[in-house]
Amino acid sequence: MWSAYGKLVRLFRERAGLTQQALADAIGYSLEQVASVEQGRRPAKVAFTEAAERVLGAGGALRVLQEDVDRAKLPEFFQDFALLEAEAVSRFSYDPMLVPGLLQTEAYARALLEAHFPPLEDEAIEQHLTARLARQTLLDRKNPCVVFSFILEEGSLHRMVGSTGVMKDQLAWLRECTRLRNVEIQVMPTQRAAHSGVNGQMVLLETLERRQFVCIEAQGIVNIRSNRNEVSEFWLRYGMLRSQALNTEVSARLIEHMAGEL
């Protein structure tokens, strides 16, 4: 994807009669940055794309690719899931270990990426972080709007990711997210030891065409299932989880209380 985008930038640049240096000067980037984008070695950020659109008169051809360029920053194992997620009109998830990526603050997400083992290079951390935060635009997408349900294990909210300040801000952000009309957040209390989610994380997706998928991630492996019978069982299981978790109002108060205790 980065290579295809880069070739398009080069095509528009040459049509405009500009050298790489001239383009770099015009859009406020270094020669090395422009060359890296054209060669597909570095992904273009939104600011680069908007500046190139303006200077090269690309007519939206670069802008329309930005979402795909951002998605390609995600780990390879996650990209197929991200494509399905982008097409969803509903997304229901159960997360037993961590706050899910769509609800993570930048500091929380960075702390997780920096804890990755084997360690990631700084550039890879920045690329994954940018892509993860870009996914969060789904929360306020209007056409079509996406309906979200998040069930978080209480223990995931106690797990110290980064510093106390990072966790306090993360919990405060979760509290803000509970106020979104298309988002429901429920907490599964630790005292409910046995329930239908103890076997692990799950994400249920439904697309505009009413196709349904279940996605399970563990240790960097994503398994996507679309068999109707299999998916139906997961939807039933998720319905039971929603009935067993704290309701949205009680969950919001609990999150607020936990943030206040840090």
N, C-alpha and C positions, 0 to 999 in steps of 0.2 A: 504493500500500500504506500509506504514512504517512497519507494522507488518510482511508482507510477505518478504520485503527486510531484516528485522532483522533476520528472521528465516534462510534465505539463508546465511547471514554472519555467524550465529552460526554453520550451517552445514559445511561450508568451514573451520571454525576455528577448529571444533572438528576433522574434517578429517586431518587437519594439525597437530593435537596433541598439540594445544596451549590452555592455559587458557585465560580467559578474560584479566587478568593482563599482560600476555605475549604478547597478541595481542596489547594491549594498549601501551606497551613499544616499540613494533616494529614499530608502525605507528605514534607515537608521540602524542597520545591522553590519556586522563585520563581513569582510570578504570570506573568511573561513566559514562563517555561519551560513551564508548563501550557498557556498560550494557544497557544504555538508548536506543541506536540504536538497539541492539539485541531484546529488549523488545517492540520495536515499539513506544516508548514514545517520541523519538526525531528523526527528519529526518536527514539522512546522507547528508553532503555537498559533493561537487565534490572532494575536497581534501581528505576527508575521504575515498570516494569510490576508488580513484586512489591509495591511500596508501594500502588499503585492497586488491585491485586487485593484487598489486605487491607482498605483503607479503603472501597472501593466494593462489596465483596462480589460481584465479577464472576464468581465460580465457574469460573475458568480460561479465560474467553472471551478475555481479553487475553493471558494467558500463552501460549496456543496459537498466537497470531499473532507472537510475538516472533521466531521463526526467520525468518519472511517479512519482518518489519521490518528485521532485520539484513541479510538478503540484498539488500534494496532499497538498502542503502548501497553496494553494489558498483557499479563502473562499469557503465553500461547494457549495453555490449557483452559483459560477462562474466556477466550474470545468467542467461541460458538455460543456459550451461554449469554454473553453480553449482547449478541445479535438478537437472540430470542427475547431477552429482557427489553430491548429497545422497541420491540413490536408489541409488547404486552399492554393490555388494558386493565389487567388485574395482576397483582403480585402478592402472594401470601407466603410468609416465611416463618420458620421456627429456628432460632439460633441459640444453642446451649452454651457456647463458650465465650463469644465476643459480641460486641455491638456490631451489627452488620454494616458492610461498606457504605450502603446508601445513607446511613445515619451517622457516620463517623465524622468528627471534626478533623481538620487538617492535621492538628498536632497528634491526635490519637492514631490516625492512619500512618503518620510518619513514624511514630514510636513502634508500631507493629512492623513496618517495613524494615526499620533499622534493627529489629530483633530477629529478622529472618536468618535462617541458617541452612546452607552455607551463606555467608554474608553477601549482600548485593553491592555492586558498585554504586557510587554516589549518583551517577547518571541514570542507572536503572531505577534507583529509588525515586528520583525526580520524575521519571517517565511514568512509573506505576502510580505515583501519587497524583500526578496530573490527570491520568486516565480515571482513577477512582473518583476523584472529585467531579470530573466531567459527567460521570454516570448520574450524579445526584440531581442533574437537571430534570430527571424523570419525575422527581417529587412535585414539581410545579408545572409540568407539561400540560398544556391546555387542549391540544387537538391531536389525538384524543387524550382526555384526562386519564391518569392511571390511578386505580384504587389500590391502596396498600393496607396490608395487615401484617404487623410484626409481633411475634411472640418471643420474648427474650427471657431466658432463665435468670432468675434473681442473682445467681452466682456470677453470671457474666458481667453484672453491674458492679460487683464487688472486686472483680479481678483488676489489680492495679496495672494499668497500661500507661507507661510513661510516669510522670510525676503526679503528686496529689493535685496540683493545679490543672494538669491535663484532664484528669478524671472529673474534677469539679466542673470544668467547662463542658466536657462531654455530656455529663448528666444534665447540665443546664440546657444544652442544645436538644437533648432528647425531650426535655420538658417542653421546649418550644415546638418541637415537631408534633407533639400530641395535640397542638392547637390547630394543625392543618386539617381542613375538612375532609380531605381524601386519604388521611392517614389515621390508622388505629394502631396503638401500641399497647400490648398487654404483657404483664410480667407473670411468669410462672413461678409461684413461691417455692422456695427450697423445701419447705415442710411437706409439699406434695411429692414425695420421693418417687413414687411409681406412677407413670402416666404413659400415654402412647407416643411420646417423643423421646423416650430414653435411648432409643437406638440411634439417634443422631439428627444432624441438621437436615433441613429440607426446604426447597423453594418450589412453590406451585405457580405456574404462569398460565394465563389465558390470553390469546391474541384476539385481534379485532375480528378475525374469521372464526372465532370460538374454538380454535385448536388449543388443546390443553397439554401441558408438559409438567413433569416433575424433574427437578434438578437436585442432585446430592453432591456435595463437595466434601472431600476429606483428604488431608495431607497433599494438597496440590493436584488432586485428581477430581475431575467433574464428570459425573455420570448423568446423562440426560435420557429420560424415558418418555415415550409417547404412546405406548400401548394402552388402549382404552381401559382395559381391565386393571392393569397395574396403576394407572393414573387415578382411576376411580377410588381405589383403596386408599391412596394417599390423601385424596380430598376428604374422604370419610374420617381418616385419622386426624386430619387438620381440624375438621369440625369439632371433634372430641376435644382436641387441645384447647380450642377457643373457649369451650364450656368449662374446662378445668382451670384455666388461668384466671388471674384477677381481672375484673372488668376494667374498662379503659379509665374510668374516673379514679378508682382505687389505685390503679397502676401509676397514673400521673402523680397522685399524692405521694406514693411511695418513692418515686424517682426524685421528686422535689425534696422529700425528707432526707434521702440518701445524699443528695448534693449538699444540703445544709449541714450534714454531719462531717463533711470533709474539711 
